Amino acid sequence: MTLETRTTITLGDVAAIEYECAHCRSRTIRLLDDQHSVPLRCGNCSSLWFADNSNEHNDLKLLVSTLRDIPKSSINQHVTIRLEIRQVIPPKST
């Protein structure tokens, strides 16, 4: 017997985005509202995350805009969009 557990969320379920610095492990959470700006640097150690207007920075700004705007869009009258969240299952200890 196979048991499958799936977790999905709609775009409207996303309330914030968490950024974690690879250098110092500091985390910052930004609410997904009109004031959300994608940080270029770590607020703790000032490590550079993105070059201003780089492809990665612009792509992330587009993602933020999409997550913020699509739930309010008329597209929801025609289709429901859900994202599947991968579950990490820790290995069994022996």
Buried (B, 14 or more C-beta within 10 A) or exposed (E): EEEEEEEEEEBBEBEEBEBEBEEEEEEEEBEBEEEBEBBBEBEEEEEEBBEEEEEEBEEBBEEBEEBBEBBEEEEBEEEEEEEEEEEEEEEEEE
